[in-house]
Amino acid sequence: MNVGEAVRLQRLEGGWCYVISEATEGYMREEGVFVCTQRHYERYRKLLGREYQVVLKSGRCRDGQYFRVGTVLPVFDNEPEGTEQDGGPIFVRSYLPFTERQLRLQAERMTEIPYSWGDERLDGLDCSSTVRAFYACFGITLPRNSEMQQRYGEQGAVTGKTKYVDLTGKSSEDKAGQIRLLGVGAVLHMPGHVMIYMGEKEGSPRIFHNCDTYTEDGTEHIVRKSIISKFLPKGEDTYLDYVTAAWRPEPEMFKEKQ
């Protein structure tokens, strides 16, 4: 859950709350939540709707606060536009334009994020939350887990918000061709993993993803960070052979946000 994210909560005994956010729900300590009045909440939402800044690269500010990629905050009075400071977070006013260049740049900014299943680490993300954080920088709010993200892509195709292709049972060549047609930024699903297509380099497809480990020739290789890579080996095949679906947002769905 990102700093500044509005939530609903139920106070429990012993200083605990049950919290429901836009993407997830669960228990957390009450000291981690700012309880405000309806008036303060509406004022915050009004500020956020008028002018906002987006975190493109995670990091800790000089006051000690850590911001994750995709965090959206209001721009308060006399606050300078964010820049990278001593390895701190990078802020930018408004969302990124949905262009191939910006999609590639954002993937590069997000490399080396530690892998953390369920986002247990403050500075870590898992594969689906990496995809969610990536697209948050473009003003697109995705569900939290990969199964729901796939459903989002499939259902969005009905209303024209996304382009979606079912790749189950297709050959690797057919899959590669369909993914290429979708273009840079396509979200790729395989059992237990989700990735983003980053085009081709020297004739080989590239993906951006946050990966824990992979196995090649019976040997487990540790990655445990977000990387831009080829389709990694999986048994005698590669990740491409296991991709079951792919989809890509249609930029028109959120032009009004930019």
Secondary structure, 3 states (H helix, E strand, C coil): CCCCCCCEEEECHHHEEEEECCCCEEEEEHHHCCCCCHHHHHHHHHHHHHCEEEEEECEECCCCCEECCCCEEECCCCCCCCCCCCCCCEEEECCCCCCHHHHHHHHHHCCCCEECHHHCCCCCECHHHHHHHHHHCCCCCCCCCHHHHHHHHHHHHHHCCEEEEECCCCCHHHHHHHHHHHCCCCEEEECCEEEEEEEEECCEEEEEEEEEEEEECCEEEEEEEEEEECCCEEECEEHHHHCCEEEEECHHHHHHHC
